[in-house]
Amino acid sequence: KLFFVWSVMRLIAVLVTVALAGKKQQNRAWRQRRADCLRDACAGIPEDENDDCVDKCVSPKCYDEIYAAEPLEPGEVDRKRRNLFTTCTRNEQEEERKRELEEKRRAAEEKR
């Protein structure tokens, strides 16, 4: 009985580790995309006023869904829409990751 409990706990620990590793990769990709936008597309805008530009650059699709109808004013903070935008970009990244994995799987099958 004790072995069973230990095995279940170990399985849970492995699953949590795998889930966190995926999120870490997503966060790294998002941070890189954001840094690219800050360096390139939004470089001439003061940092405390560039959220709108950065969001458009990071994900035009999510920006259109969340902010396009009522863009943020320079320096404005809207936590509710920020959370929606963050969720949207994470979902977008996850879909992109799944597409890439599927393409790799197909390419590997074609080589066989």
N, C-alpha and C positions, 0 to 999 in steps of 0.2 A: 504494500500500500504506500509506504514511504517512497519507494522507487518511482511509482506512478506519479505522485505529487511532484517529485523532483523533476521528472521528465516533462510534465506539463509546464512547470515553471521555466525550465530551460527553453522549451519551444516558444513560450511567450516572449522570453528575453531575445531570442533570435529574431522573431517577427518584428518586435519593436525596433531592434537595431537596423533591420533591413528598411523599415518604413522611414526611420530617421535619416538614413543614408540617402534615400531618394529625395527627401525634402532638402537635405543639405546641398545636393547637386542642383536642385531647382533654384535654391537661394543663390548659389554661386552664379548660375547662368543669368538670373535676373539682375544681380549686382553688376555683372560684367556688361550686360546690355545697357543698364542705367549709366554706368561709367562712360561707355562709348557715346551715349547721347549727351552727357554733360560735356565731354571733351569736344564733340563735333557739332551736332545740330544746335545745341543750346549754349554754346561757349560764350556768346556775347551778352547773355542775359544774367543780371545779378542773381546770385544763388538763392536769395530769399524771395525771388519773384519768378523762378524758372520751373516750378512744379508743372504748370500747364504744358510747357514745351517738352519737358522730360517725359511726361505721361503720354503725350501724342507720339513721341519718338519711340518709347519703349513698346507700346502696343496701340497702333492706330485703331484696331478693332475694338479693344476694350475702352479706349478713350471715347470712341463714338457712342458706345453703349452707355457709358456712365456719365460723361461730362459734356458731350457735344451740345445737348439741348440747353445747358446752363453752365458755361465754362466758369472755372474758378477765377476770382479776381486776383491780381498779384498779391501774394502774401496770405490769401485766404486759406483757412484750414477747415475741411469738412470731413470729419472722421468717418461718418457713415459711408459717404461715397468713396473715401480712401480705402476702407475695408472691402467694399464691393469691387473696386478696381484691382486691389491686390488679389482677391479671390479669382477674378476674371483672368488676370495674367498668369496665375498659377495653373488654372485649368487649361489655358492656352498652351503653356509650356508642357504640361502633362500630355496633352493631345499630340503636340509636336514630338515629344519623346517616344510615344507609342508608335507614331508614323515612322520614325527613324528605325525603331526596333523591327517593325514589320518589314521595312525595306531591306534591312540587313538579313532578316530571316529568309526573305524571298531570294536575295542574291546568293545566299549560302545554298539554298535548295537548287538554284539554277546551275551552280558549279558542280553539283553531284552528278 
